[in-house]
């Protein structure tokens, strides 16, 4: 079954010190390598900062486009991993290993598969 591991965290107001950034990135690279080698990895990406987002809604047939994310929240979606694992417990295990779980929160959501037949 496929699950999306959504990585939420707060965006820093200033650039971290180089040694702190290097240490944090080393954790991310190690996790990325581990999940890719697991055989469960399907896809994953980091996202640009929330202020680069564009939100679109259609209201009464008209497109309404707003700069930035729609929700006003302290935590923003920073990236994701798509995994194909046997069950929710395995997806939660991988989410718990992600550095994002310590720096913010992880949302684990099953992928809906629509019958195309």
C-alpha positions in Angstrom: 0.0 0.0 0.0 1.3 3.5 -0.8 1.5 6.2 1.8 2.5 9.8 1.5 4.8 11.0 4.3 4.2 14.7 4.4 6.9 16.7 6.2 5.8 19.8 8.1 8.0 22.3 9.9 8.5 26.0 10.7 10.4 28.1 8.2 13.4 29.7 9.9 13.3 33.5 10.1 17.1 33.6 9.5 19.7 31.4 7.9 21.1 28.9 10.5 24.8 28.9 11.2 26.8 27.0 8.6 27.8 24.2 11.0 24.2 23.8 12.2 22.9 23.7 8.6 25.7 21.1 7.7 24.7 18.9 10.6 21.0 19.0 9.8 21.6 18.4 6.1 23.8 15.4 6.9 20.8 13.9 8.8 18.5 14.5 5.8 21.0 13.0 3.4 21.5 9.9 5.6 17.7 9.4 5.9 17.2 9.8 2.2 19.9 7.3 1.4 18.4 4.8 3.9 14.8 5.1 2.7 15.9 4.8 -1.0 17.9 1.6 -0.2 15.0 0.1 1.8 13.0 -0.9 -1.3 10.0 1.1 -0.1 10.9 4.4 -1.7 8.7 5.5 -4.6 9.3 9.2 -4.9 10.1 12.3 -2.8 11.0 15.9 -3.0 11.7 19.0 -1.0 9.6 22.0 -1.7 10.6 25.6 -2.1 9.7 28.0 0.7 6.0 28.6 1.4 6.1 32.2 0.1 6.8 30.9 -3.4 3.4 29.0 -3.4 0.4 30.1 -5.4 -3.1 29.0 -4.3 -5.9 28.6 -6.8 -9.6 28.3 -6.1 -12.5 28.2 -8.6 -15.5 30.2 -7.3 -18.7 30.5 -9.4 -16.7 29.4 -12.5 -13.9 32.1 -12.0 -10.3 31.3 -11.1 -9.2 33.1 -7.9 -5.4 33.1 -7.6 -3.6 34.1 -4.4 0.1 34.4 -3.8 1.4 32.2 -1.0 -0.2 29.3 0.8 -3.9 29.4 1.6 -3.7 28.4 5.2 -2.4 30.7 7.9 -0.3 28.3 10.0 2.9 28.2 11.9 4.0 25.0 10.2 4.3 24.6 6.4 4.6 21.7 4.1 8.3 21.3 3.3 8.4 18.1 1.3 7.3 14.6 1.1 8.2 10.9 0.5 6.0 8.5 -1.3 6.5 5.0 0.0 5.0 1.6 -1.0 5.0 -0.4 2.3 3.0 -3.4 3.6 1.0 -1.5 6.2 0.5 1.7 8.2 2.8 0.6 10.9 5.7 0.4 8.5 4.8 3.8 7.1 4.8 5.2 10.6 8.2 3.6 11.3 9.7 5.4 8.3 8.0 8.7 9.2 9.5 8.4 12.8 13.0 8.0 11.3 12.7 11.1 9.2 14.5 14.2 10.6 11.2 16.1 10.0 9.6 14.3 12.8 12.0 15.9 15.3 12.0 19.4 13.7 8.3 19.5 13.0 5.6 16.9 12.3 4.9 14.2 9.9 1.5 13.5 8.4 1.1 9.9 7.1 -1.7 9.5 4.6 -2.7 6.6 2.5 -2.9 7.1 -1.3 -6.4 6.5 -2.8 -6.3 4.2 -5.8 -9.2 4.7 -8.2 -10.4 1.8 -10.3 -9.6 2.8 -13.9 -11.4 -0.2 -15.4 
